[in-house]
Amino acid sequence: MYTLGQTCDRSRCTLCSGSMCYTCIDGYFPEKDKCYPCASPGCQTCSFFSCDTCLTGFWGRTCNNACGAGCEGDVCDMIDGSCICRQGYYGSRCGQSCSSNCSNRTCNHTSGECSACQSGYFGSFCNESCNSACLSSGCDKDSGQCGACLNQSSYGDLCDTPCSDTCMNSQCDRNGECSSGCITNHYGPKCEFICSENCIATITGHRCDGQGRCLIGCMQGYAGEDCRTGRCSNAVNKGPI
């Protein structure tokens, strides 16, 4: 038969009267004159062997589950472990890390999708690399299109299309139009046209300007700005080359 002691056990009892203990330090519950340990070290307060509240960092009926690594302040709901995530984590229990390629390690707390990517990456989770031909400023987060090309020898959304070799020094802009002019006897935005053979060549060998107009006139028997019109009865109009 249990017999009450003369005084309560003051080593763990925080409120006692005579031999009765009413409250205990965290992790213990009162039973007559003593404080007994709760069922789990994660309990903060308990009644007999059932936890009433958990210590910071724990959840569950017996407080034996650790809160997610990303819970703000290591605090989570005692019932289901849900919590508010700190930067760099996501999920209902904040146990998953945002991609290291997310800008500032920031992502949606529910889906984990990055709000922005570090330079050089794109995609919802920033897990795809921008084309190496993109300038170091990176590419569009959703489409992967380059903001600018690394050099002037390629163009296109992914900077993966070579500039025409009829461009001077094979250099062009983002749209593929030659940025430094054309090689000899070519013209047009992408230097895709050839000067008329009916143009008289200059001393340097050039026959036409950037619009295809002959620089110093036409060969005998031809007329017009591009010398493609035959003016003699026996002249042959070759048309655009």
Residue pairs with C-beta under 8 A, 6 or more apart in sequence:
2 32
4 19
4 20
4 32
4 33
5 19
5 33
6 19
7 16
7 18
7 19
7 33
8 16
8 17
8 18
8 19
8 20
8 21
8 33
8 34
9 21
9 33
9 34
9 35
10 16
11 35
12 24
12 25
12 28
12 34
12 35
13 21
13 22
13 23
13 24
13 30
13 34
13 35
14 23
14 24
14 25
15 21
15 22
15 23
16 22
16 33
19 32
19 33
20 32
20 33
21 30
21 31
21 32
21 33
21 34
21 35
22 30
23 30
24 30
24 35
25 35
26 43
26 44
26 45
26 55
27 37
27 38
27 41
27 43
27 44
27 46
27 55
28 35
28 36
28 37
28 38
28 46
29 35
29 36
29 38
29 45
29 46
29 47
29 48
30 36
31 48
38 45
38 46
38 49
38 51
38 63
39 46
39 49
39 50
39 51
39 62
40 51
40 58
40 62
40 63
40 64
41 55
42 51
42 54
42 55
42 57
42 58
42 60
42 62
42 63
42 64
42 65
42 66
43 51
43 52
43 53
43 54
43 55
43 58
43 62
43 63
44 51
44 52
44 53
44 54
44 55
44 63
45 51
45 52
45 53
46 52
50 61
50 62
51 60
51 61
51 62
51 63
53 78
54 60
54 63
54 78
55 63
56 73
56 74
56 75
57 66
57 67
57 74
57 75
57 76
58 64
58 65
58 66
58 67
59 65
59 67
59 76
59 77
59 78
59 79
59 80
59 81
60 78
60 81
63 78
65 81
67 74
67 75
67 76
67 81
67 83
67 93
67 94
68 76
68 81
68 83
68 85
68 89
68 91
68 93
68 94
68 95
69 89
69 94
69 95
70 85
70 86
70 88
70 89
70 90
70 91
70 94
70 95
70 96
70 97
71 83
71 84
71 85
71 86
71 89
71 93
71 94
72 83
72 84
72 85
72 86
72 94
73 86
75 83
75 84
76 82
76 83
76 93
76 94
77 83
80 92
80 93
81 92
81 93
82 92
82 93
83 93
83 94
84 94
84 109
85 91
85 94
85 109
86 94
87 104
87 105
87 106
88 97
88 98
88 105
88 106
89 95
89 96
89 97
89 98
89 109
90 96
90 98
90 107
90 108
90 109
90 110
90 111
90 112
91 109
91 110
91 112
92 110
94 109
96 112
97 105
98 105
98 106
98 107
98 112
98 114
99 107
99 112
99 114
99 125
99 126
99 127
101 114
101 117
101 118
101 121
101 125
101 126
101 127
102 114
102 115
102 116
102 117
102 118
102 125
102 126
103 114
103 115
103 116
103 117
103 118
103 126
104 116
106 114
106 115
106 116
107 113
107 114
107 115
107 125
108 114
108 115
112 125
113 124
113 125
114 124
114 125
114 126
114 141
116 141
117 123
117 126
117 138
117 141
118 126
119 136
119 137
119 138
120 129
120 130
120 136
120 138
121 127
121 128
121 129
121 130
121 138
122 128
122 129
122 130
122 138
122 139
122 140
122 141
122 142
122 143
122 144
123 141
123 144
126 141
128 144
130 138
130 139
130 144
130 146
131 139
131 144
131 146
131 158
131 159
131 160
132 150
133 146
133 149
133 150
133 151
133 154
133 158
133 159
133 160
134 146
134 147
134 148
134 149
134 150
134 158
134 159
135 146
135 147
135 148
135 149
135 150
136 150
137 147
137 148
138 146
138 147
139 145
139 146
139 147
140 146
140 147
143 157
144 158
145 157
145 158
146 157
146 158
146 159
148 174
149 155
149 159
149 174
150 159
152 163
152 169
152 171
152 172
152 173
152 179
153 162
153 163
153 170
153 171
153 172
154 160
154 161
154 162
154 163
155 161
155 163
155 172
155 173
155 174
155 175
155 176
156 174
156 176
161 176
162 170
163 170
163 171
163 172
163 176
163 178
164 170
164 172
164 176
164 178
164 190
164 191
164 192
165 183
166 178
166 182
166 183
166 186
166 190
166 191
166 192
167 178
167 179
167 180
167 181
167 182
167 183
167 190
167 191
168 178
168 180
168 181
168 182
168 183
168 191
169 180
171 178
171 179
171 180
172 178
172 179
172 190
173 179
176 190
177 189
177 190
178 189
178 190
178 191
181 191
181 210
182 188
182 191
182 210
183 191
184 204
184 205
184 206
185 194
185 195
185 201
185 205
185 206
185 207
185 208
186 192
186 193
186 194
186 195
187 193
187 194
187 195
187 208
187 209
187 210
187 211
187 212
188 210
188 212
193 212
193 240
193 241
194 241
195 206
195 207
195 208
195 212
195 214
195 226
196 207
196 208
196 212
196 214
196 222
196 226
196 227
196 228
196 238
196 241
197 207
197 219
197 238
197 241
198 214
198 218
198 219
198 222
198 226
198 227
198 228
198 238
199 207
199 208
199 214
199 215
199 216
199 217
199 218
199 219
199 226
199 227
200 207
200 214
200 215
200 216
200 217
200 218
200 219
201 207
202 215
202 216
206 215
207 214
207 215
208 214
208 215
208 226
209 215
212 225
212 226
213 225
213 226
214 225
214 226
214 227
217 227
218 224
218 227
219 227
220 232
221 230
221 231
221 232
221 234
221 235
222 228
222 229
222 230
222 231
222 235
223 229
223 230
223 231
228 237
228 238
228 239
228 240
229 237
230 236
230 237
